[in-house]
Amino acid sequence: MRLTCPLCGERDRREFYYYGSDDYLRRPAEGAPAAAWDDYLHNRDNPAGETRDLWYHEAGCGQWLAVTRNTVTHAVLAVDLVAPVAQKRGRK
Amino acid sequence: MRYSGFKVFTEGLFGNKGWKPAWRDPAPKAEYDAIIIGGGGHGLSTAYYLAKNHGLTNIAVLEKGYLGGGNVGRNTTIVRANYFLPGNSEFYSHSLKLWEGLEADLNYNVMHSQRGLINLFHSDGQRDAFARRGNAMVNQGDDAELLDRDGVRALLPYLDFEQTRFPIYGGLLHRRGGTARHDAVAWGYARGADQRGVDLIQNCEVTGIDVENGRVTGVQTTRGAIRAKKVGIVVAGRSSQVAAMAGLRLPIESHILQAFVTEGLKPVIDHVISFGMGHFYISQSDKGGLVFGGDLDFYASYAARGNLPMVEHVMEAGMTLMPMIGRAKVLRSWGGIMDMSPDGSPVIDRTGIDGLYIDCGWNYGGFKAVPASGWCMAHLMATDQPHEVARRFTLNRFATGDLLDEEGTGSQHNLH
């Protein structure tokens, strides 16, 4: 599997560190109940098919990436920088 | 039909015409007392112990493909009880004891071979940690022996002891550890369950779980609706999809784990060797193939096949440990879909929906757990109470912080 970093171009999978589901972009608000934090940290949709997860271009530009890909075929559909994605969701 | 040496002999004399199918192929009934979703190792052993220990025989196992076609047929067949944490330790100890009586109990040859498992260590600190683990195993009533370098050399003279990166200091020997024939375990449990009246229904995919007023009432399948007051989800890597049918969101992420086997060779590796620093472990099958594997590919996947970087890493680790295998040809490799939990330990618990139970989160260690997992899941489904040795495998432990983090790396999906 290769990922096309928006800044560096197509690169080997080994350059990237996998963090997990893009649930990590939906951090509960301060003071949210414990159940919201449990859900945020542990519970996952874990889809068989299209998913979006976070990768870090560790051996490249050092950017966090939101990768849309298929977990059954390993096809990579889109790679976006996390910063604009997070901003669209209302996070600074 | 009871299997025996005499039976094999007489069948041989008369052209092997007397053998019968090992289990029936029944059509699903409209209602059962209990349904188990998933005809893999854990599901079949759950059905077997529900029938044997709890007298529940009006039950069905629903399998979307064929029996034993998932992870129980695609693992590295290692059986061991070398866990450290209370909560894990007694569970795997119970499982190993069941393994030791399994062939007599099932009247089935699962080729359980207690050839000994050796975990290598490569520093003073790691030796101390392994001595502590060994003490925990002995305190649990299992066996462990700490070997120094000469002790390991006597058993495994072919290792590269002088490698510069990970020189071998010694190993923790678990003599009762070993391997078993993975498919035979599924077949043995299937036959045992069938003989006790359990309906094993293949090519029957569950497409929905019926819940009314917080109580499970049955399942929808590709072969029609089936009613049941109790339903157990035992589907490993597909746990999230099946649980979602009941509106549950699980602390599970499915990952890929690869394994490899070489062409058949003459006997050369007499034990199971675990080289933790290289995430590498190896044994030799009775057919002669070297069976080995490494770590996860480390990203969520249902592809049942891995990526080349991990293939390369595993081969490098093998060459580092035992350069003698460099001329062996790899025959095939495969990947299993691992239901990874945040702390690396499993779940056998109720779900918050009455009558719906779940057995999942086996990570990369489900095979050795097959007997005890079924034993404890059957206990839970029959009595509605957790079995004593599985009482800490709760579904809500990530919320409460009552974790079972054997590696001590933290409760996070990408760390185990």
Interface residues (C-beta under 8 A of the other chain):
Chain A: M1 D12 R13 R14 Y18 Y19 G20 S21 A34 A35 D38 D39 L41 H42 N43 R44 D45 N46 P47 A48 T51 D53 W55 T71 V72 T73 H74
Chain B: R238 S240 Q241 A244 R249 L250 P251 I252 E253 S254 F298 Y299 A300 S301 Y302 A303 N307 P309 P342 F398 A399 S411 Q412 H413 N414
